[in-house]
Amino acid sequence: MSVPTAAATPWIDRRDALEAWLAQLPADAALGVDTEFMRRNTFHPQLALLQLGWNGRYALVDPLAFDIADALRPYLADGPMVTVMHSAGEDLEALAPLLPQGPGTLFDTQIAAAFVGMGLGLSYRALVAELAGVELDKGETRSDWLQRPLTESQRLYATLDVVYLEPVHTQLAARLAERGRTAWHAEDCERLKRRADAREGDPQPQRGFRAAADWPRAQQALLRRILLWRERSARTLDRPRSWLLEDALALGLAQDPPANLAALEQRTRGQRALRSAQRAELFDLLAPAPDAQELAATAAIPASVLGPAKKALAAMKEAVDRLAGELDLPPGLLCPRKVLEEYLTTQEWPEFLEGWRRGVLHERLSPLLPGG
């Protein structure tokens, strides 16, 4: 296939030009989509460039020049068009202000590659080398994509990120169909879209802090309260979470709340986004003890798997590995270890294992629970 030059790829900085480009696509086109974004000093990724490709036609769309949302939605979100992306999680997050629920139909090539036996987490560069026989230059990976004008090298790099999505999609879709994995892949793509649309964040963020697993439930509830506040504030202020409150500091405040505002100010010096208003808000947040309702709403932090549970974890891991071998799937795609640990500690079937995974795993794993 012919590779376009940077000069040959149109730079679109007006809504009418984008609408005209999109209007030429068939309604059911498989449209290659990629983004470039920056995330240095903000919570939300800053969309800097949108790349589109279909049937040898490519476009670089400048989202800094105009609001591209209204032109995109009728095609990507509302119609039968397939949006082809590679490792789409962060791209979907960058596009979330424009497409809150993501594209109508997503085909993620990284997920597809895992389903057809090419390995978990395969990079776009490796996938293109394997399926198209082309070695891509990744020299512009750390470019400043918010600068204008972009260099010729940046524009070529950005264009190449969508040039090979079409042939890669064609081959992977065929292999998925041959293996009977098309529906499974589609389900995992929908899961990816839902995760990107989680605008409020994890409702139980304390579960990621294993160091607090042996704390009393009241302290775990306070830690959750602090982390939820940090998430809301980081989103509102558009600053990284760690600029408001580093993890170690959040743990320390939950274990030993400050006696007064001056003590909080002393302990939180150096937090770049924590100003007087946020400190006062945080101090007021720390004062009340968790009530019964808050305690009930706080999921327990999973402890390390020990004793009978450790033996059960080994048995479950063996069952997953065996089934993954039978299905020719990466074990990490079928069921990551952390999901097994969640199942053991909560004794409840994990949300991650719903859908097609329940059909192949439930009868194998549920009898292995201690006491099951």
ROBA-216531 format. One record per residue (C-alpha): x, y, z; chain; residue in three letters. Coordinates in steps of 0.25 Angstrom, whole numbers. Example, Ala and Ser with C-alpha at 12.3 -4.5 7.8 and 13.67 -1.06 7.14 Angstrom:
% residues 2
{east: 49	north: -18	up: 31	c: A	r: ALA}
{east: 55	north: -4	up: 29	c: A	r: SER}
END
This chain:
% residues 372
{east: 0	north: 0	up: 0	c: A	r: MET}
{east: 5	north: 14	up: -3	c: A	r: SER}
{east: 9	north: 22	up: 9	c: A	r: VAL}
{east: 5	north: 37	up: 9	c: A	r: PRO}
{east: 15	north: 49	up: 11	c: A	r: THR}
{east: 12	north: 59	up: 22	c: A	r: ALA}
{east: 9	north: 69	up: 11	c: A	r: ALA}
{east: -1	north: 60	up: 5	c: A	r: ALA}
{east: -10	north: 58	up: 17	c: A	r: THR}
{east: -20	north: 70	up: 19	c: A	r: PRO}
{east: -19	north: 78	up: 32	c: A	r: TRP}
{east: -34	north: 81	up: 36	c: A	r: ILE}
{east: -36	north: 93	up: 45	c: A	r: ASP}
{east: -50	north: 97	up: 41	c: A	r: ARG}
{east: -63	north: 89	up: 44	c: A	r: ARG}
{east: -68	north: 90	up: 29	c: A	r: ASP}
{east: -55	north: 83	up: 24	c: A	r: ALA}
{east: -57	north: 72	up: 35	c: A	r: LEU}
{east: -72	north: 70	up: 31	c: A	r: GLU}
{east: -68	north: 69	up: 16	c: A	r: ALA}
{east: -57	north: 59	up: 19	c: A	r: TRP}
{east: -66	north: 50	up: 27	c: A	r: LEU}
{east: -78	north: 51	up: 18	c: A	r: ALA}
{east: -70	north: 44	up: 7	c: A	r: GLN}
{east: -69	north: 31	up: 16	c: A	r: LEU}
{east: -79	north: 20	up: 14	c: A	r: PRO}
{east: -89	north: 19	up: 26	c: A	r: ALA}
{east: -83	north: 5	up: 30	c: A	r: ASP}
{east: -68	north: 9	up: 28	c: A	r: ALA}
{east: -57	north: 4	up: 37	c: A	r: ALA}
{east: -51	north: 17	up: 41	c: A	r: LEU}
{east: -37	north: 17	up: 47	c: A	r: GLY}
{east: -36	north: 27	up: 58	c: A	r: VAL}
{east: -24	north: 31	up: 67	c: A	r: ASP}
{east: -21	north: 43	up: 76	c: A	r: THR}
{east: -10	north: 51	up: 81	c: A	r: GLU}
{east: -11	north: 57	up: 95	c: A	r: PHE}
{east: -3	north: 63	up: 106	c: A	r: MET}
{east: -5	north: 60	up: 121	c: A	r: ARG}
{east: 7	north: 67	up: 128	c: A	r: ARG}
{east: 0	north: 76	up: 138	c: A	r: ASN}
{east: -14	north: 73	up: 137	c: A	r: THR}
{east: -24	north: 62	up: 142	c: A	r: PHE}
{east: -31	north: 61	up: 129	c: A	r: HIS}
{east: -23	north: 58	up: 116	c: A	r: PRO}
{east: -23	north: 70	up: 107	c: A	r: GLN}
{east: -27	north: 66	up: 93	c: A	r: LEU}
{east: -17	north: 72	up: 83	c: A	r: ALA}
{east: -19	north: 64	up: 70	c: A	r: LEU}
{east: -29	north: 55	up: 64	c: A	r: LEU}
{east: -24	north: 45	up: 53	c: A	r: GLN}
{east: -34	north: 39	up: 43	c: A	r: LEU}
{east: -32	north: 29	up: 32	c: A	r: GLY}
{east: -41	north: 21	up: 22	c: A	r: TRP}
{east: -38	north: 14	up: 9	c: A	r: ASN}
{east: -25	north: 21	up: 6	c: A	r: GLY}
{east: -30	north: 35	up: 11	c: A	r: ARG}
{east: -25	north: 41	up: 23	c: A	r: TYR}
{east: -27	north: 54	up: 31	c: A	r: ALA}
{east: -21	north: 61	up: 43	c: A	r: LEU}
{east: -32	north: 69	up: 50	c: A	r: VAL}
{east: -28	north: 81	up: 59	c: A	r: ASP}
{east: -37	north: 81	up: 72	c: A	r: PRO}
{east: -30	north: 93	up: 77	c: A	r: LEU}
{east: -36	north: 101	up: 65	c: A	r: ALA}
{east: -50	north: 98	up: 66	c: A	r: PHE}
{east: -60	north: 89	up: 74	c: A	r: ASP}
{east: -60	north: 76	up: 66	c: A	r: ILE}
{east: -71	north: 69	up: 75	c: A	r: ALA}
{east: -83	north: 72	up: 67	c: A	r: ASP}
{east: -77	north: 68	up: 54	c: A	r: ALA}
{east: -72	north: 55	up: 59	c: A	r: LEU}
{east: -84	north: 50	up: 67	c: A	r: ARG}
{east: -93	north: 47	up: 55	c: A	r: PRO}
{east: -82	north: 38	up: 49	c: A	r: TYR}
{east: -74	north: 32	up: 61	c: A	r: LEU}
{east: -85	north: 31	up: 72	c: A	r: ALA}
{east: -99	north: 30	up: 65	c: A	r: ASP}
{east: -97	north: 22	up: 52	c: A	r: GLY}
{east: -93	north: 8	up: 48	c: A	r: PRO}
{east: -78	north: 12	up: 46	c: A	r: MET}
{east: -68	north: 4	up: 52	c: A	r: VAL}
{east: -57	north: 12	up: 59	c: A	r: THR}
{east: -43	north: 4	up: 59	c: A	r: VAL}
{east: -33	north: 8	up: 69	c: A	r: MET}
{east: -21	north: 2	up: 76	c: A	r: HIS}
{east: -21	north: 1	up: 91	c: A	r: SER}
{east: -32	north: 11	up: 92	c: A	r: ALA}
{east: -33	north: 13	up: 107	c: A	r: GLY}
{east: -26	north: 26	up: 108	c: A	r: GLU}
{east: -31	north: 31	up: 94	c: A	r: ASP}
{east: -45	north: 29	up: 98	c: A	r: LEU}
{east: -42	north: 37	up: 111	c: A	r: GLU}
{east: -37	north: 48	up: 103	c: A	r: ALA}
{east: -49	north: 48	up: 94	c: A	r: LEU}
{east: -59	north: 46	up: 105	c: A	r: ALA}
{east: -63	north: 61	up: 106	c: A	r: PRO}
{east: -67	north: 60	up: 91	c: A	r: LEU}
{east: -72	north: 45	up: 91	c: A	r: LEU}
{east: -76	north: 43	up: 106	c: A	r: PRO}
{east: -81	north: 28	up: 103	c: A	r: GLN}
{east: -70	north: 26	up: 93	c: A	r: GLY}
{east: -71	north: 22	up: 78	c: A	r: PRO}
{east: -84	north: 14	up: 75	c: A	r: GLY}
{east: -76	north: 2	up: 70	c: A	r: THR}
{east: -61	north: 0	up: 75	c: A	r: LEU}
{east: -51	north: -10	up: 69	c: A	r: PHE}
{east: -39	north: -10	up: 78	c: A	r: ASP}
{east: -27	north: -16	up: 70	c: A	r: THR}
{east: -19	north: -19	up: 83	c: A	r: GLN}
{east: -30	north: -27	up: 89	c: A	r: ILE}
{east: -33	north: -34	up: 76	c: A	r: ALA}
{east: -18	north: -38	up: 75	c: A	r: ALA}
{east: -19	north: -44	up: 89	c: A	r: ALA}
{east: -32	north: -52	up: 85	c: A	r: PHE}
{east: -25	north: -58	up: 72	c: A	r: VAL}
{east: -13	north: -63	up: 79	c: A	r: GLY}
{east: -3	north: -52	up: 77	c: A	r: MET}
{east: -1	north: -48	up: 92	c: A	r: GLY}
{east: -6	north: -39	up: 102	c: A	r: LEU}
{east: -3	north: -24	up: 101	c: A	r: GLY}
{east: 4	north: -24	up: 88	c: A	r: LEU}
{east: 9	north: -11	up: 83	c: A	r: SER}
{east: 4	north: -4	up: 70	c: A	r: TYR}
{east: 18	north: -4	up: 65	c: A	r: ARG}
{east: 19	north: -19	up: 67	c: A	r: ALA}
{east: 5	north: -22	up: 62	c: A	r: LEU}
{east: 8	north: -14	up: 49	c: A	r: VAL}
{east: 22	north: -21	up: 47	c: A	r: ALA}
{east: 15	north: -35	up: 49	c: A	r: GLU}
{east: 3	north: -33	up: 40	c: A	r: LEU}
{east: 8	north: -22	up: 30	c: A	r: ALA}
{east: 22	north: -25	up: 30	c: A	r: GLY}
{east: 26	north: -10	up: 33	c: A	r: VAL}
{east: 35	north: -4	up: 43	c: A	r: GLU}
{east: 29	north: 9	up: 49	c: A	r: LEU}
{east: 38	north: 20	up: 54	c: A	r: ASP}
{east: 34	north: 24	up: 68	c: A	r: LYS}
{east: 43	north: 36	up: 69	c: A	r: GLY}
{east: 32	north: 46	up: 72	c: A	r: GLU}
{east: 26	north: 38	up: 83	c: A	r: THR}
{east: 29	north: 49	up: 93	c: A	r: ARG}
{east: 26	north: 61	up: 84	c: A	r: SER}
{east: 19	north: 74	up: 89	c: A	r: ASP}
{east: 6	north: 72	up: 81	c: A	r: TRP}
{east: 0	north: 85	up: 86	c: A	r: LEU}
{east: 10	north: 93	up: 79	c: A	r: GLN}
{east: 6	north: 100	up: 66	c: A	r: ARG}
{east: 10	north: 98	up: 55	c: A	r: PRO}
{east: 13	north: 83	up: 56	c: A	r: LEU}
{east: 26	north: 79	up: 49	c: A	r: THR}
{east: 26	north: 71	up: 37	c: A	r: GLU}
{east: 32	north: 59	up: 45	c: A	r: SER}
{east: 21	north: 60	up: 55	c: A	r: GLN}
{east: 10	north: 61	up: 44	c: A	r: ARG}
{east: 16	north: 48	up: 37	c: A	r: LEU}
{east: 17	north: 41	up: 50	c: A	r: TYR}
{east: 3	north: 44	up: 53	c: A	r: ALA}
{east: -2	north: 40	up: 40	c: A	r: THR}
{east: 5	north: 27	up: 40	c: A	r: LEU}
{east: -2	north: 23	up: 53	c: A	r: ASP}
{east: -15	north: 21	up: 45	c: A	r: VAL}
{east: -10	north: 17	up: 31	c: A	r: VAL}
{east: -8	north: 2	up: 36	c: A	r: TYR}
{east: -21	north: 1	up: 44	c: A	r: LEU}
{east: -29	north: -3	up: 32	c: A	r: GLU}
{east: -21	north: -15	up: 28	c: A	r: PRO}
{east: -19	north: -19	up: 42	c: A	r: VAL}
{east: -34	north: -18	up: 45	c: A	r: HIS}
{east: -37	north: -27	up: 32	c: A	r: THR}
{east: -27	north: -38	up: 36	c: A	r: GLN}
{east: -31	north: -38	up: 51	c: A	r: LEU}
{east: -46	north: -38	up: 48	c: A	r: ALA}
{east: -44	north: -50	up: 39	c: A	r: ALA}
{east: -36	north: -57	up: 50	c: A	r: ARG}
{east: -46	north: -54	up: 60	c: A	r: LEU}
{east: -57	north: -60	up: 52	c: A	r: ALA}
{east: -49	north: -72	up: 49	c: A	r: GLU}
{east: -47	north: -75	up: 64	c: A	r: ARG}
{east: -62	north: -71	up: 67	c: A	r: GLY}
{east: -57	north: -60	up: 76	c: A	r: ARG}
{east: -64	north: -48	up: 69	c: A	r: THR}
{east: -75	north: -47	up: 80	c: A	r: ALA}
{east: -65	north: -48	up: 91	c: A	r: TRP}
{east: -56	north: -37	up: 85	c: A	r: HIS}
{east: -68	north: -28	up: 83	c: A	r: ALA}
{east: -72	north: -30	up: 98	c: A	r: GLU}
{east: -58	north: -26	up: 103	c: A	r: ASP}
{east: -58	north: -14	up: 94	c: A	r: CYS}
{east: -71	north: -10	up: 100	c: A	r: GLU}
{east: -65	north: -12	up: 114	c: A	r: ARG}
{east: -54	north: -3	up: 110	c: A	r: LEU}
{east: -63	north: 8	up: 106	c: A	r: LYS}
{east: -71	north: 7	up: 119	c: A	r: ARG}
{east: -58	north: 8	up: 127	c: A	r: ARG}
{east: -54	north: 21	up: 119	c: A	r: ALA}
{east: -68	north: 27	up: 122	c: A	r: ASP}
{east: -66	north: 25	up: 137	c: A	r: ALA}
{east: -67	north: 40	up: 140	c: A	r: ARG}
{east: -67	north: 39	up: 155	c: A	r: GLU}
{east: -56	north: 30	up: 156	c: A	r: GLY}
{east: -55	north: 17	up: 165	c: A	r: ASP}
{east: -66	north: 17	up: 176	c: A	r: PRO}
{east: -57	north: 9	up: 185	c: A	r: GLN}
{east: -43	north: 14	up: 183	c: A	r: PRO}
{east: -38	north: 9	up: 196	c: A	r: GLN}
{east: -38	north: -5	up: 191	c: A	r: ARG}
{east: -25	north: -2	up: 183	c: A	r: GLY}
{east: -17	north: 1	up: 196	c: A	r: PHE}
{east: -13	north: -12	up: 201	c: A	r: ARG}
{east: -5	north: -6	up: 212	c: A	r: ALA}
{east: -18	north: -2	up: 220	c: A	r: ALA}
{east: -24	north: -16	up: 218	c: A	r: ALA}
{east: -23	north: -19	up: 233	c: A	r: ASP}
{east: -28	north: -5	up: 238	c: A	r: TRP}
{east: -41	north: -4	up: 246	c: A	r: PRO}
{east: -53	north: -2	up: 237	c: A	r: ARG}
{east: -55	north: 12	up: 242	c: A	r: ALA}
{east: -41	north: 16	up: 237	c: A	r: GLN}
{east: -43	north: 9	up: 224	c: A	r: GLN}
{east: -56	north: 17	up: 222	c: A	r: ALA}
{east: -48	north: 30	up: 225	c: A	r: LEU}
{east: -38	north: 26	up: 215	c: A	r: LEU}
{east: -49	north: 24	up: 205	c: A	r: ARG}
{east: -55	north: 38	up: 208	c: A	r: ARG}
{east: -41	north: 45	up: 206	c: A	r: ILE}
{east: -39	north: 38	up: 193	c: A	r: LEU}
{east: -52	north: 41	up: 188	c: A	r: LEU}
{east: -50	north: 56	up: 192	c: A	r: TRP}
{east: -37	north: 55	up: 185	c: A	r: ARG}
{east: -43	north: 50	up: 172	c: A	r: GLU}
{east: -54	north: 60	up: 172	c: A	r: ARG}
{east: -45	north: 71	up: 174	c: A	r: SER}
{east: -34	north: 67	up: 164	c: A	r: ALA}
{east: -45	north: 66	up: 153	c: A	r: ARG}
{east: -51	north: 79	up: 157	c: A	r: THR}
{east: -38	north: 87	up: 158	c: A	r: LEU}
{east: -32	north: 79	up: 146	c: A	r: ASP}
{east: -19	north: 75	up: 153	c: A	r: ARG}
{east: -12	north: 62	up: 156	c: A	r: PRO}
{east: -17	north: 54	up: 168	c: A	r: ARG}
{east: -3	north: 54	up: 174	c: A	r: SER}
{east: -2	north: 70	up: 173	c: A	r: TRP}
{east: -14	north: 70	up: 183	c: A	r: LEU}
{east: -10	north: 58	up: 192	c: A	r: LEU}
{east: 0	north: 48	up: 190	c: A	r: GLU}
{east: -4	north: 34	up: 193	c: A	r: ASP}
{east: 6	north: 33	up: 206	c: A	r: ALA}
{east: 0	north: 46	up: 211	c: A	r: LEU}
{east: -15	north: 41	up: 209	c: A	r: ALA}
{east: -11	north: 28	up: 217	c: A	r: LEU}
{east: -5	north: 36	up: 228	c: A	r: GLY}
{east: -17	north: 46	up: 229	c: A	r: LEU}
{east: -26	north: 34	up: 230	c: A	r: ALA}
{east: -18	north: 27	up: 241	c: A	r: GLN}
{east: -15	north: 40	up: 249	c: A	r: ASP}
{east: -24	north: 52	up: 245	c: A	r: PRO}
{east: -18	north: 65	up: 249	c: A	r: PRO}
{east: -23	north: 72	up: 262	c: A	r: ALA}
{east: -25	north: 86	up: 255	c: A	r: ASN}
{east: -23	north: 93	up: 242	c: A	r: LEU}
{east: -9	north: 98	up: 245	c: A	r: ALA}
{east: -5	north: 83	up: 247	c: A	r: ALA}
{east: -11	north: 80	up: 233	c: A	r: LEU}
{east: -4	north: 91	up: 227	c: A	r: GLU}
{east: 9	north: 87	up: 232	c: A	r: GLN}
{east: 7	north: 72	up: 228	c: A	r: ARG}
{east: 3	north: 76	up: 214	c: A	r: THR}
{east: 14	north: 86	up: 210	c: A	r: ARG}
{east: 19	north: 84	up: 196	c: A	r: GLY}
{east: 5	north: 79	up: 190	c: A	r: GLN}
{east: 5	north: 87	up: 178	c: A	r: ARG}
{east: -10	north: 88	up: 176	c: A	r: ALA}
{east: -14	north: 89	up: 190	c: A	r: LEU}
{east: -18	north: 103	up: 194	c: A	r: ARG}
{east: -24	north: 109	up: 206	c: A	r: SER}
{east: -38	north: 106	up: 201	c: A	r: ALA}
{east: -35	north: 92	up: 198	c: A	r: GLN}
{east: -28	north: 90	up: 212	c: A	r: ARG}
{east: -40	north: 96	up: 219	c: A	r: ALA}
{east: -49	north: 87	up: 212	c: A	r: GLU}
{east: -40	north: 75	up: 214	c: A	r: LEU}
{east: -39	north: 78	up: 229	c: A	r: PHE}
{east: -54	north: 79	up: 231	c: A	r: ASP}
{east: -55	north: 66	up: 223	c: A	r: LEU}
{east: -46	north: 59	up: 233	c: A	r: LEU}
{east: -54	north: 63	up: 246	c: A	r: ALA}
{east: -66	north: 54	up: 246	c: A	r: PRO}
{east: -65	north: 39	up: 250	c: A	r: ALA}
{east: -71	north: 30	up: 239	c: A	r: PRO}
{east: -86	north: 26	up: 243	c: A	r: ASP}
{east: -92	north: 13	up: 241	c: A	r: ALA}
{east: -97	north: 16	up: 227	c: A	r: GLN}
{east: -83	north: 20	up: 222	c: A	r: GLU}
{east: -77	north: 8	up: 229	c: A	r: LEU}
{east: -87	north: -1	up: 221	c: A	r: ALA}
{east: -84	north: 6	up: 208	c: A	r: ALA}
{east: -69	north: 4	up: 210	c: A	r: THR}
{east: -64	north: -9	up: 203	c: A	r: ALA}
{east: -53	north: -16	up: 211	c: A	r: ALA}
{east: -39	north: -15	up: 206	c: A	r: ILE}
{east: -34	north: -29	up: 201	c: A	r: PRO}
{east: -24	north: -35	up: 210	c: A	r: ALA}
{east: -12	north: -43	up: 205	c: A	r: SER}
{east: -17	north: -57	up: 202	c: A	r: VAL}
{east: -12	north: -67	up: 213	c: A	r: LEU}
{east: -16	north: -80	up: 218	c: A	r: GLY}
{east: -27	north: -88	up: 211	c: A	r: PRO}
{east: -29	north: -76	up: 202	c: A	r: ALA}
{east: -15	north: -77	up: 197	c: A	r: LYS}
{east: -17	north: -92	up: 193	c: A	r: LYS}
{east: -30	north: -88	up: 187	c: A	r: ALA}
{east: -23	north: -77	up: 179	c: A	r: LEU}
{east: -13	north: -87	up: 174	c: A	r: ALA}
{east: -24	north: -96	up: 169	c: A	r: ALA}
{east: -31	north: -85	up: 162	c: A	r: MET}
{east: -19	north: -80	up: 155	c: A	r: LYS}
{east: -16	north: -94	up: 150	c: A	r: GLU}
{east: -30	north: -95	up: 145	c: A	r: ALA}
{east: -30	north: -82	up: 138	c: A	r: VAL}
{east: -16	north: -86	up: 132	c: A	r: ASP}
{east: -21	north: -99	up: 127	c: A	r: ARG}
{east: -34	north: -93	up: 121	c: A	r: LEU}
{east: -26	north: -82	up: 115	c: A	r: ALA}
{east: -17	north: -93	up: 108	c: A	r: GLY}
{east: -30	north: -100	up: 103	c: A	r: GLU}
{east: -35	north: -87	up: 97	c: A	r: LEU}
{east: -22	north: -82	up: 92	c: A	r: ASP}
{east: -24	north: -69	up: 100	c: A	r: LEU}
{east: -14	north: -61	up: 109	c: A	r: PRO}
{east: -17	north: -65	up: 124	c: A	r: PRO}
{east: -17	north: -50	up: 127	c: A	r: GLY}
{east: -28	north: -47	up: 117	c: A	r: LEU}
{east: -36	north: -59	up: 122	c: A	r: LEU}
{east: -35	north: -55	up: 137	c: A	r: CYS}
{east: -24	north: -47	up: 143	c: A	r: PRO}
{east: -18	north: -52	up: 157	c: A	r: ARG}
{east: -24	north: -39	up: 164	c: A	r: LYS}
{east: -38	north: -43	up: 160	c: A	r: VAL}
{east: -36	north: -57	up: 166	c: A	r: LEU}
{east: -31	north: -50	up: 179	c: A	r: GLU}
{east: -43	north: -41	up: 179	c: A	r: GLU}
{east: -52	north: -53	up: 177	c: A	r: TYR}
{east: -46	north: -61	up: 188	c: A	r: LEU}
{east: -46	north: -49	up: 198	c: A	r: THR}
{east: -60	north: -44	up: 195	c: A	r: THR}
{east: -67	north: -58	up: 192	c: A	r: GLN}
{east: -75	north: -51	up: 181	c: A	r: GLU}
{east: -74	north: -53	up: 166	c: A	r: TRP}
{east: -65	north: -41	up: 161	c: A	r: PRO}
{east: -71	north: -32	up: 151	c: A	r: GLU}
{east: -59	north: -34	up: 142	c: A	r: PHE}
{east: -63	north: -49	up: 140	c: A	r: LEU}
{east: -77	north: -46	up: 135	c: A	r: GLU}
{east: -82	north: -48	up: 121	c: A	r: GLY}
{east: -74	north: -58	up: 113	c: A	r: TRP}
{east: -64	north: -61	up: 124	c: A	r: ARG}
{east: -75	north: -66	up: 133	c: A	r: ARG}
{east: -80	north: -76	up: 123	c: A	r: GLY}
{east: -66	north: -82	up: 122	c: A	r: VAL}
{east: -61	north: -80	up: 137	c: A	r: LEU}
{east: -72	north: -80	up: 147	c: A	r: HIS}
{east: -73	north: -95	up: 147	c: A	r: GLU}
{east: -58	north: -97	up: 148	c: A	r: ARG}
{east: -55	north: -87	up: 159	c: A	r: LEU}
{east: -67	north: -86	up: 168	c: A	r: SER}
{east: -65	north: -100	up: 174	c: A	r: PRO}
{east: -50	north: -96	up: 177	c: A	r: LEU}
{east: -55	north: -85	up: 187	c: A	r: LEU}
{east: -51	north: -90	up: 202	c: A	r: PRO}
{east: -64	north: -96	up: 207	c: A	r: GLY}
{east: -70	north: -97	up: 193	c: A	r: GLY}
END
